[in-house]
Amino acid sequence: MSADIGFVPGVLPPAAAPPDSLCFAFRGSRLLVRRAAGQNHAGPPAGTALPRVGELEGLGLRPARRQFLGLDDGLCCFAWELDPGSPQPTGLEFAELRGLWGSLSERIFWLAGRAFQIMDWDRTHLFCGRCAAPMQAKNDERAKLCPSCGLVSYPRVAPAIIVAVVRDDALLLARASRFPTDMYSVIAGFVDAGESLEECVRREVQEEVGLAVRDLRYFASQPWPFPHSLMVAFTARHAGGDIRIDGREIVDAGWYRAGSLPRIPERISVARRLIDWFVESRADPSPQGNSH
């Protein structure tokens, strides 16, 4: 991802926030943005922009809590948590973050994801999980310190694997129970405590579809701010077994050739990047169906 090109993370904010600072202001999980003039909502948004700190302060908005994120091309960036009852200013809109993909620039979209994760951690770690004392922000790192018992809490990151399993010229795709009825994707799952990423790949594929895999190769990683995951992507080859879905998390699965894919995830996700990699490397121009 190109999310961090030109972005320098930071913890200590300036003494006073410059008025032109970028403001990632959230009311719940919705980000405050400005739509392009005359834009309708029938299709994907275009020309969406972030407000600036000075603009929001001029409108009378104040954060319940704020976090300094760092500098983006020299501009200060802040994450604001707004009160649930904060009004929507004229000309601005609270929008779901996932729906802003393709509207905001890629870098700003992923910075918004970073802002949401940090803001969500801030508001869910106001008190110590060990002794319930109010937490204090540390000045030397992104963390909170309990002044009573000394517990240090860092922003949560939940690692998960996602893997493209290939057999000859076919890709394993599965439909999770939470997916729309026609949506298929590659296998994914969360890493257990004490488990390596490779062990997690083998376990998840075995548990969900009953297959063994080999030749694991790292592909890419992607922060996934819904709400705080880190997706680590692999490719692998089928090593044995027939598909046996678990019937709980996975309700259907099959081997699909590049020319006959079902509905697949949008380009926002590393899942789609894995599928696109398969299509580009093993293109099958004549649809030949799939083998379940």
Buried (B, 14 or more C-beta within 10 A) or exposed (E): BEBBEEBEEBBEBEEEBEEEBBBBBBBEBBBBBBBEEEBEEEEEBEEBBBBBBBBBBEBEBEBEEBBBBBBBEEBBBBBBBBEEEBEEBEEBBBBEBEBBBBBBEBBBBBBBBBBBBBBBBBEEBEEBEEEEEEBEBBEEEBBBBBEBEEBEBEBEEEBBBBBBBBBEBBBBBBBBEEBEEEBBBBBBBEBEEEBEBBEBBBBBBBBBBBBEBEEBEEBBBBBBBEBBBBBBBBBBBBBEEEBEBBEEBBBBBBBBBBBEBBEBBEEBBBBBBBBBBBBEEBEBEEEEEBEE
